[in-house]
């Protein structure tokens, strides 16, 4: 009934992302897409520093954070390093860095599902929205393999570029409770599917991820430093931990690589995969963008991710 298949990557010009290579397989710790993890860390660490930057050195995440461990160089509109970039943002009056998913992936009309495209460098439609009195900017990263044979595995040259935008962060202010509920439901459904068709070890992967929504400690996570020390509440950390552990959207050997001879079963598998991907992405956005101490809380709006989950 169950058959393996290889991803057909010829439909889109992407290259495998070694930031998750060898980790998306269920036999290892699940690792969030490398680009998404880096966006997440920049949003949380950067926002915390911007809020209390007086006298404190800007964090050099490119030198110390696990989400940059495979980066050879990192520039932000030709500005080298995260610390220098954050100082420039502060000088511009930027008040927050938001994890953003500004639109549904289109892949230029190519027929590659979002959860499949996310396994490849450049395949994830996400970014960082910086906000402030001088206007909002959307930052997106371009990853290029500068030294594929690097002994230290620092393969990637990462260049962040920005565009002036008019949209606000309101679509990305997702209540953590809502996102936790959506992820819990998606994980329950995909775990039941895995149990029904004896998809080992995916049933246990999803069960463990679901348990993290109520956990107090997170020792088994691949990225232990997505949040700055002492900042962000437990609910946000639970949600991010569950989302990170639910990232099964890799290449060969991952959840994405499953296939079924029965068309109805395969259709159900694809639907559940899409819903899980939407819930995981929504969870990351909600966890990274919680109101910080002293920050104004504004009405939340339904993002395209939430509409996608609800079918609206």
N, C-alpha and C positions, 0 to 999 in steps of 0.2 A: 504493500500500500504506500509506504513512504519511500521516496527516492531522493537521492542527492542530485543537485544540479549546480553548475558553476554560473556565476553572474556573467551576463553578456555585457561587457563594458564598452563594446564598440559603438554604442548608440550615443555616447557622450564623451567629450574629451576631458577625462579626469585621470589622475594618477593615484595609486593607493596611498593611504595616509599612514605612515609608520608611527605616528603618535598613538595609534591604537593597535598597531600590528602585533600579533601574538598575545593580545590581551582581550580581544573581543570573544575569543573562543571560551566556551563555558568551563573548560578545564582550568582556566586562569581567573584571576579577579577581573570582573567586568570593568572596562575602562570607558568613560565617556569619550565621545568624539573629541579628538585633540583640539580642534578649533573651538568647539563649544566650551570645553573646559577652560581654555585660555581666555575666551571672552568672559566667562563667569568670574574667574579670578581677578581679572582687570576691573570688572564692575564692582565687585565687593571690596577688594583691597583699595582700589582707587577711590571709591565713594567714601569709605571710612577715613582715608587720609585727607581728602578734600574737606571733610566736615571738621576735622580737628588738626589741620596742617600746621598751625602755629608752632614754630620751633622744632617740629619733628621732621626728620629726613624722609624724603619721598622714597617709598619702597622700591628697591631694585628687583622687581619680580623676575626679570629676565635672567638674573643671576642666582636666584634662590628658590623660586617657586617650581613645584613639580610640573606644572603645565607648560613650562618653557624648557624642560629637560632635553628635548630633541631640537632645540633652536640653536642655529649657528650664529645668526644675526637677527636683530629685531629693530625695525625703524618705524616711526610714526610720521608720515609725510616728510620723510628725510631726516627726522629728528631721531638720533640713536638712543635706545634704552628707555625703559619704562619710567625711571626716576625723572629724567629730563622732560619727558612728555607730560608727566603729571604736573610738574612745576609750570610748564607752559599752559596747561589747562587752568591751573589756579590763577595764573596771571591774567588769563582771559575772563576770569570770573565764573568759570564752570562750577556749578553747585552739586552735580551728580553725574555718575556714569551708569547708564541703564543697559541691562541686557535686553536686546531687542530682536524681534523677528518681524521685520517690517512688511513682509508679504509672502504669499504662498510660493513655493518653488515652482518655477516654470520650465527650467532647463532648456529654454529656447525652443519649446515645443517638442523636445525629445521625450520619448516614452520611457522614462526612468522614474520610478516612484520615489517620493521624498525620502522614505526610510532606507531605500537602497542607495540613492545618491549620497546620503550622509556618510556612507562608509568611505568616501573618497575625498581627497583634498579639493576644496572648492565646491563640494556638492551640497553643503549645508547653507541654507538661506538664513543667516543670523548676523548680528553685528552689535555694535555699541552705540548708543545714543547719548551724546553729551549735551547737557542743557545749561543755559545761563542767560544773563541779560543781553549778551551780544549775539544771541541766536543759537539754534540747535544744529548739531552736526552728527552725521551718521558715519561711523568708522567701520570699515571692513578690512579683513586681512587677506592678503594674497600669499600663499605658501608655495615656494619653489624649492625643489631639491638641489641645493647648492653643492653638496658633497655626499652623494649617495653611499659612498664607501667609507665614511668617517668612522674611525675606530671608536670614538667616544659616543657615537650614534647621534651627534649633533648635526643632523642632516639638513635642516630647513633654514632657508633665508626667508624671513617673514616681514612683509611690508604692509603696514596699515595705511590706508588712504582714506580721506574723508570727503564728504559732500555736504553742502549746506542743505538743510531740509526744513520744512515748515510744520511737519507733524509733531505732536507732543508725546510725552511718555504715557499718557492716559491708557492707551490700549495694553500697556505692559504692566499695569498696576493690578495684578491678579491676586485676589485674596488667597492666602496660603491654605486656609481651610478648604476652599473650593478645589484648589489644585490637588491637595492631598486626597480628597474624596474621588476626584477623577482618576488619579493614578491608582488608588486602591481598587477601584472598579475595573480598570483596564488590566491590572495585574491579576486580579481574581479570575477574570474571564480567560486570559491567556494561560494561566496556570491550570485551569480546569480543562482547557483544550489539550494542553500538554499531557495531563494525566490520562485523559480519555484515549489518546492515541499513543501513549507510552513513549513520549518524546523525552528520553533521558539524555542529559541531566537537566533539561530546560525547566521541567516542573519544579525542581528544587531551587534553581536559580531564581525563578519568579517568586517562589514562596519566601525565600530569604530576603529578596528585595522588598516584598510587601511587609515583612516583619520590621524592617527598618523604619517604617512610618511611625512606629511606637517605641523605638529604641532610645536608650539613654547614652550609649557609647557606640563608636563607629570605628573600631580598630581595624577592620578588614577591608577598608576602602582603599582603592588604588591611589586616589588623590586625597591626601589628608589635609591639604592646605588650601581648599577652595575659599575658605573664609578667613579673615584676619582674626588673630587670637583675641578672645574676649568680646567679640562683636557678633551681632546677629543672634536671634533667640533660638531655643531648642527646636521649635516647630519648623523653622526655616532649615535648620541643619538636618532634621529628620527627613524633610522633603527632598533636599539635595542629595542626601545619602541614598534614599530609595531610588531617585532618578538616576544617579550615577550607577547604581547596581542593576538597574533595569536596561542599561545600554547594551543591547544585543545586536545592534545594527552594523555588523561588520561585513567582511567579504566571505571568502570560502571558509567553511567550517563554522560559521556563525549561524544564528537564527535566520538571518536573511537568506541563507543558502539552502534552506529546506525546500522540498517540493513534494507534491502529492499526485499520484496518478488519477485519483478521483477528483473530478473537476469541482464538485460541490465542497469537498473538504478543502481543496486548495483555495477556493474563493473565500471560505471562512477564515482560513489562515491569513490571507492577504488583508481581509478586513480587520482582524484582530491586531495584525502588525501595524497597520495604519493608525488604529486607535491608540495602541500603546505608544507609538512614536509621538503622536500629538500630545498625549498625557505626560510623557517624559519631558518633552520640550516645554510644555506649559508649566510643569513643575519647576524646571530650572529657572524660567523667567520669574515665577512667583517667589521662589526662594531668594534669588539674587536681588530682587527689587522691593523687598519689604521696606516700609518706612523706617528710616533711621531716627535715632533720638533727636527730638527737636525739629524734625522735618514735617512740613504740612502734609496732612492726609487729605487727599482729594477723592471724589467719587471714582469708583472703579468702573471700567467699561469692558464689555465683552470683546476679547481679542478674536482674530480669525482662528486661533487655535481652539478657543472655547466653542466657537460656532461650529468648527469642524467636528468636535466631539459630540455636540448636541444635535448635529444634523441641520442646524439653522442657517 
